């Protein structure tokens, strides 16, 4: 009985150690992805789209897990890039698709523009992850369609934020959120 219990204890220790190592590797991927995304956003804002596209291809070539990359949309407390002190980018787009306060738009202009460029970086990255093999409705064509809709909505979003136009910000945020939600409803397992 002691040997059996000891064996179970060793198995538990080995399993939890493995899980700990896996989490550490995942955390490292999330940190790397976050750094690349932020650098890409700066490149896109500076008009260096080619550099951003090359960085996106490099992430894909390195076989970076898309889930680790998508963590960028979460609040900072959940390892995401975040929006402001507490929010996440995904949540902010969803909130703005419902209501845009003119004062908050002015107060948050810089952070909203940053959020838009992060979204354009994500467009470049996710484009690289289109399915290589179609499976029913899960096609590369559908993936790229949603990706392009997200990009166009984000371009409109940045323009509307810079112009200080709440109704246009809401419309663009709605377009971004819809593209993301439609893609997730089809492709997330």
N, C-alpha and C positions, 0 to 999 in steps of 0.2 A: 504494500500500500504506500509506503514511504517513497519507493521508486516511482510509482505511478504519479503521486502528487508532485514529486520533484520534477518529473518529466513535464507535467502540465505547467508547473511554474516556469520552467525553462522555455516552454513553447510560448507562454504568455509574454515573457520578457522579450523573446525574440520577435514576436509579432508586434508588440508595442514599440520596440526599437525600430523595426522596419517602417511602421506607420509614421513614427517621428522623423525618420530619414526622408520618407516620401513627402511629408508636409514641409520639411525644410527645403527640399528641392523645388516643391511647388511655390513656396514663398520666394525663393530665389528667382524663379521664372517670372513671377508677378512683378517683382522689383525691377528686373531687367526690362520686361515689357513696358512697364510704366515709364521708365527712363527713356526708352526708345520712342514711345508715343509722344512724350512731352517735347523731345528734340524734334521729332517730325512736325509737330504742331508749330513750333517756332520756324522751321524751314518753310512750311506752307505759307505761314503769315508773311515771311520775308520774300515770297515769290520763288522759292527754291523747290518746286514740286518734284523735279527729277531726283533730288537728294532724298526726299520723303518716299518716293516710289522705290528707290534702291534700298532704303532701310526696311520697307515693308517686305520686299522680296528676300532680304537677308533674314528676317524673322521667320518667314516661311521655310526658307532653305535650312535654317537651324532647327526646323521641326518644332518650333515653339507652339505649345498647346493653345488652341483658340480660347478655351475657357480661362486660362491664365491671362490672356490678352484682354478678354471681355471684362475681367475684374476691374479694369480702369473705370467703368461706368458706375461702380459702387461708391458709397461714402468712404472717406479715409479710414474710419474705424473698422471698415470691412476690407481694408487693403486697396481700396480704389483711389483714383486721383481725387475724386470728390469735387464738390462745388461749395465754395464758402467754407464755413467752419464745420458744418454738420451734414450737409446734403450730398447726394450723389448726382452725377451727370444725368443718368437715366431718369431719376426721379424729377430732376429740374425740368427736363424736356417735357415730361408728362404733366407736371404742374403748369408749365407755361402754355401747354395746349388747352388748358381749361380757363386760365385767367392770367392777365398781364397787368400789373400795376405800374402806371407811368412813373411814379416816384422811385419804385424799386428798380425799374428798368434803367433809369438814370443812375441810381446809386450803384447798381451791379453791372454797369455797362462793360467795364474792363474784364470782369470775371465771365460775363456772358460771351464776350467775343473770344476769350481764351477757350471757353467750352466749345464754341463753334469750330475753332481750329483743331481742337482735340478730336472732335467728331470727324473732321475732314481727314485727319491722320488715320482714324479708325476705318474710314472708307477705303483708304489706300491699302491698309492691312487686310481687311476682310475680303477685298477683291481677290487677294491672293489665295483665299481659302475656299473658293468656289468648288463644288463637288467635281471630281474628275470622272465620275461615273453617275449617270442619271439613274434615279430610283423612283419610279412613279412620278409624282409631282415635284419631287426634290431634284430639280435639274440645275445645271450650271446657268442656264438662261434665266430661270426664276431668281436664283441667288444674285446674279449680276443686275437684274431688274430692280430688286429691292435695294441693292447697294447703290445703284445710280439714283433712285428716288430719294434715298437718305442724303446723298451728296447734294442733289439739287435743292432739297429742303434746307440743308445746312447753309448752302450759299445764300439762299433767300434770308435765312435766319440772321446771318452775320450782317448782311446789308440792312435789314430792318432794325437790328440792334444799333448799328452805327447811325442810322437815320433817326433813332428815337421814336419809332412808330409802333406803339403797343399792339394795334390790331394786326399789323403785318407780322410782328414777332409771334403772336398767337397762331396765326395762319401757318407760318413756317414751322413752328414747333409742333403743330398738329401734323404736318406733313412728315416731319422727321419721326415723331413717335409712331405714326401709322406705318411707315416703312419698316421700322424696327420691329413693331409688334407683329406685322404680317410675316416678316421673315422668321421671327422666333416661333410663331405658331406653326409654321411649315417645317422648319429645320431643326428645332430643338427636340431632343429625344426625351 
